[in-house]
């Protein structure tokens, strides 16, 4: 069974950058369509960005132009480069499959942006 491990979060000032990683283990299968999600305190989990098997990407409006999702198929890893961070980006960030039954959710990685 696939296990997802997110990393790269931290505390940054507004305007700063972070690069999140999502590594998959426990399966010899390659990750297919993947997404980054986030959940802020007291709010529902929301989709942030999607990358398909052919590399097509899609973003929620609030992060367009600031976030970039990418993948390294050889490493079975998905990334989220986050630039020009804002306090409203503060949340726990998760990765998971898109357009199919999700894998078990990982622990996520906390991103905190101070003003």
N, C-alpha and C positions, 0 to 999 in steps of 0.2 A: 504494500500500500504506500502511496506517495505521502511523504512528509515534507511540509513546507517550512522553511526557516528564514524569517526575515531579519535583516540586520542593517546597520548604518544610521539609525536614528540618533537623536541627540538634542542638545539645547543650543539654539543659535539665535542671534539677533535678527530683527527684521532686516530684509535685504540680503541675508546670507544664503548659503547653499548647502545642500546635503545630497548624498547619493545613497539611495537604498538598494539593497540586494535581496533577492529572493532565490534561495537555493532549494532544489528539489532532490530528495533522496528516497531510497526505498523502492525504486522502480527502475527498470531498464528502459521504460518507455520515455520518449521525448515529450517535454511539455508542449502542448498545442496552443490554442488560443488562451492567453493569460491576461489578467487584469490586476491593477492595484486598486485597493479600496482603503477607506479611512473611516474611523469612527471617533468623533469628538465626544467629550463628556456630555451625557444627557441627550445625545442625538443618535439617530439611526446610522448604521453603516452606509456609506455611499461610495459609488464607483468613481474613481478618479481618472483612470486611463486604461486603455485596452490595446493589446498588440496581438495580431493574428499570426497564424503560422507563416504567412508570406510576408510578414513585416509591416502590414498596414497598421496604422495607429489611429486612435481616437481619444479625445480628452473632454472632460467636463469643461464648460465655458470658463469657470473661475480659475482654471489653471492653464488654459491655453496660452502659449507663448512663454510660459515660465517652467513648465515641467516637460520632461522628455522620457518616454518609456522606450526601452530597448531590450534586446535579448542576445544571449550567447548560447546557441544551441549545443555547441561542443561541451559547454559546462553545465548545460541544463539550468541556466540561471537567467532571471529577468531582473532588470534594473529600473530605477526611477531616479532620474536626475532632477533635482528640484532647485531652481534658482529664484532669486528675488522673493524669498519666502516672506509671508505675511503672518501676523498673529492668528488670523483665521485659518491658517493651515495647520494649526496645532491639533494633533489627533494621534491615535494609534493607527499605524499603517499596516495593512495586510496585503498579501497577494493570494490569488486563487485562479482557478480555471474560469473561463468565460464560455457561454453558450452550451454548457453541459452541466451535469451534476458536479457540484463543487467537491474538491478534496476536503478532508478534515482541516479546519482552520488552524493555522499556526498561532504562535504567541503574539505575533505582531511586533512592531518596533515603534517606540514612542518618539514622536517629533514634537518639540516644544519651541515655539518661536516667540521671543520676547520683544516687546515694543520699545 
